[in-house]
């Protein structure tokens, strides 16, 4: 798909991620634009990636889980991780591709990380640089600073584990379609053929959290996707099963440290 750039000097119209894989430099950057709802099909790269959205929200999906990437956050994807990406809102994606040999100290699995003001500016500058930037140059020194920055990433809890156990996976599929479903764990047990006690044990052993915590994470991630395309807070709150907008806002602030308005205006 050919896309238009919104920032002068960025690469993206004719650049191909495969070109980035074959680059001789340890860090290279690429800018791409995607419309809301666009799905980048499942794929993998030989380089690790730091994906940052200067506008829009990304949802990254693997066989292991789902990561939602709102403003001022990025997602770290280790090399050879099979993944797909969906855009919520018009997406201005800025990607750093990093040679795995230069990834000491970085996370071993996908995760959402905070992007500091410094790292944000470095990313936006890096995607404007030539792929074959000169050695011992200002461009190379910038990339060295980026390498130092990504070794100190602040991981954020904006992910959702996808259960593989068949009964839990059925609950996941149902809640993915309707995050506002208010069934109790006992009611879910009757639907999938398990006792409440069994499901409680399975959630803790496979997911590492209670059903209530896991369902709340589904609702948080869905709210981020919907708020990113300017759905009203009231509509989002009621659709996600909350009794009132204030109850939703209270949960959101407790989980993420800010109200929805503060979060998306930061």
N, C-alpha and C positions, 0 to 999 in steps of 0.2 A: 504493500500500500504506500503510495506517495503522499507525503504530508507537507504542510506549509509550516515554516518556522515563524514564531512571533518575535524572536529576538534576532536582531542583525548580528551576523557573524557566527551563528551557531551552525553546526553540521547537522544534517538530518534528512534532507531531500534525497540525496543520492548515496549517502553513506549506508553501509551494510554492517550489522553486528559482526558478521564473519570477518570483515576487514579488521575489526578490533581484535579478534582472536589471534590474527596473524601479525599483529603489531610487534615491533621490536622493543618498545618501551614498556616498563613495568606497569604503568598506569596510563590509560587513555580514556577520553570522555566522548560521549555522544548525546545529542539532543534530538528528541522526537516529539511529535504532536499527534494526539489521538482524540477522536470525538467521544463524547459521553456514551457509555455502553459498549465501547469497542473491546473486543476480546483478542488478546494476543495468544495464539494457540500454544499448547504445551510444547516446551522445548528445553534444551539445556545448553550451557556454554562451558568451554574449557577454562575460562577465567571466572574468578569470583566477581560479584557485582554489588555495587552500592547504588540502589535505585532511589532517586529523590524526585518528588513532584513539586515544581515551583507553583503550579496551580492544579487543582483537581485532587482526587483521592484514588489511590491504587488498591486493589485487592489482589494479593498474590496467593495462589493456591498450589499446594503440592499434595502428594498422597498422604503426608503426615499431618497437615494442618492448613489453616487459613490465616493470613496476616493482612490487616488493614492498615494502610499508610496514609494518615491525614497530614495536614500542613505541619511544617517544621519537624517532620519525622522522615526517616528513610527506612528501607528494608535491606538487610544484608542477606545475600544469597551466595552460599559457598559454591565453588566450582563443581560442575557435574550434577547440580541439583535440578531435577526435572520440575518445571513449574510453568504456570500460565498466569496471565495478568489481565485484569478487567478494570476499565476506567469508569469512575463515577464522577460526573462532571467532565468538561473538556480538560484533557490531561496534557500538561507540559512535562514530559518525563526527561529527567537529566540523569544519565547513567555513567558511572565510572566502572570500567572493566580493569580488574587488578590481577596480575600474574600471581597464581597461588604460591609461588616461591617467595613472594614478598608479603605474605599474609600472616606472618607470625603474630600471635596474640589476638587474632580476630576470632569471633564466634565460630564454632564448628557446625552450627545449624542455623537455619533461617531465623531471623528475629527482626523486630522493629526497634529502631534506635533513634535517639534524639539527635537532631542536627543543630549544632551550635551556630551562632551568627557567623563565626569565622569559617567553619566548614561549609556553610551555605554559600558564602561568597567564593570560596575556593572551588566548589563544584561548578557554580555558574561560570567561573572564569575558565575552568579546565575544559568544558565542552566547546569552548571557542578556539582552543589551541589546536595546532596541527597534530596529526597522529604521530608523525616522525619529528617531534620537536627536537632541537639540537641538544646534544649532551653538554653538560657544564654550562647551562644557560639559565636565565631567569625562569623559563618554563619548567625545566627539570627541577629546579629548586622548589617551585610551587608544588610539583608532584611529590617531592620528598616530604613536604609539610603535610600533604594529604595522607601519605602513608603513615606518618606519625599520628595524625588525628584519628584514623580509622582503627588504630590499635588501642584506642581509649574510648570506644563507643559505649554510650549509656543505654542499656537495653530497657525497653518499655514493654509492659504486659498487654500488647495489642494483638494477641494471637488466639487461635482456637484450635485445640487438638481435635482431630477427627477420629472417633473410636472405631476400631476394627471389629470388636465383638459384635456379632450380628444383631443382638437385641438393642445394644446401645447405638449401633449404626442406624437402625430403623428410627430411633428417637431423633437422632441427628438429622436424618433426611426430612422427617416431619417438621421439626423446628426450623430447619433451613427454609422451608416453604412458608411457614407461619410462625415467626419468632414470638408472636403475641399469644401463642397457645398457653392456656393457664392450667392444663392438666397437672394434677399432683403426681408425685412419683408412684404412688399406689395405683392411680388410674393408668399411668403409662405401663406399669407392670401387667395389668389386666390386658392391655392392648398387645404387648409383645410376648406375653407368656412367661412372666417371672414375678417373684415376690418383691415387695418393696425392699426387704432386707438384702435380697440378692443383687438388685440394681444398685443399692447404696454401696455394697462391697465392690461391685464391678467398676463403678465410677471412681472410687478411691484407688483401686488397684491399677486401672488402665489410664485414667485421666489425671489422677493425683489431686482431685478436688471433689467437692460435693456436687450433686445434681444442680442445686440452686446456684452455686457459684458458676458452674459451667453454662447454665442457661442464661445467667446474667451476662456472661461474656459474649454469647451469641447476640444478645440484645444490644450491648454496647457497640459491637462491630457493625451491626446493621444500622444503628443510629448514626454512626460516623459516615457510612455510605450515603444515607438519605439526607443528612444535614449538609453534606458536601454539595448536593445538587439543589440546596435551598428549600427542601421540604419544611413546612412550618413545624416548630417544636411541638405544638399541641397535637398535630396530626401524627407525628412520629411517636409521641408518648402514648397516645391511645392505641395506635396500631400495634405497639410493642407490648401491650397488656398492662400498662400502668393506669391506675385509677384517675390520675390527674397529671397535668404538666409539671406541677410542683414536685410530685413524687418522682417523676422521671429526672427532673433537673437535680434533685437531691442525690439520687443514685449516681448520676453522671459525674457530679462534682466529687462525690466520695471516691469514685473509681479513678477519675482522671485528674482530680485536683483543681478543676475549673468548671464553670458552667458552660453549656454549649456555646453561648454567645462569646464568652471569653476565650474559649478554646479555638474557635475559628477566626477570631480577630487578632490572635497573637502574632 
